Amino acid sequence: MFLVRNSKIKKSVKRTFNFGIPAYLSSTGLKTCPNAGACAKGCYALAGAYRFSNVAQAFERRLAATQSDSFIDAMLSDIDKQRAERIRIHDSGDFYNEEYLDRWLKIMRARPHVEFYAYTKMVSLFNRRKNDLPKNFTLIYSFGGTEDKLIDVDKDRHSLVFETVAQLKACGYADASNQDDIALGKNPKIGLVYHGTKNIENTNWGKVPEYKRKAG
């Protein structure tokens, strides 16, 4: 089974599932988040329960599956079995190359009644492929990567990590910290309150404020 449901996703109005692969770097050395930047230090998916051996192994198995020719059929079968209505691609990891993205696009087109969405830092890749994206896919650019300057905060649906809810709301962002359905709402500016295991002062999120000022 590829699709799982974490506590946050279970709060969704629709029957929603996650699909994740290892964050940042796999055990084989594959960089699963090629455009990771400030986010890498303090990433929630590199700490806590994500580091438990059974959890880490499950992510590695899913990554291996994405590299198989059988991935598309296997994923479609799981979608049907789970009666999924909505899928968040990558609660951990990212679209690590174009071939992998193409496999997901085929899955989306094969299940037009299912909603798909993803946070991603692969901005140039999706800017290049924006005319190929199916209608049942919602893309959210995520600040904290190496291509932040390519994100247009006035036009692109995007997310930013904030230290507090008050700061998030003051900048005009919708709070999706506890309910991920908010990420698909009318406000294209998605705010997330930092929830990593490190104190935010010990991460690199402080390198992103210039975009918060621009956005706010």
Buried (B, 14 or more C-beta within 10 A) or exposed (E): EBBBBBEBBEEBEEBBBBBBBBBBBBEEEBEBBBBBBBBBBBBBBBEEEBEEEEBBEBBBEBBBBBBEEEBBEBBBEBBEEBEBBBBBBBBBBBBBBEEBBBBBBBBBEBBEEBBBBBBBBBBEBBBEBEEEBBEBBBBBBBBBBBBBEBBEBEEBBBBBBBBEBEBBEEBEBBBBBEBBBBBBEEBBBBBBBBEBEBEBEEBBBEEBEEBBEEBB
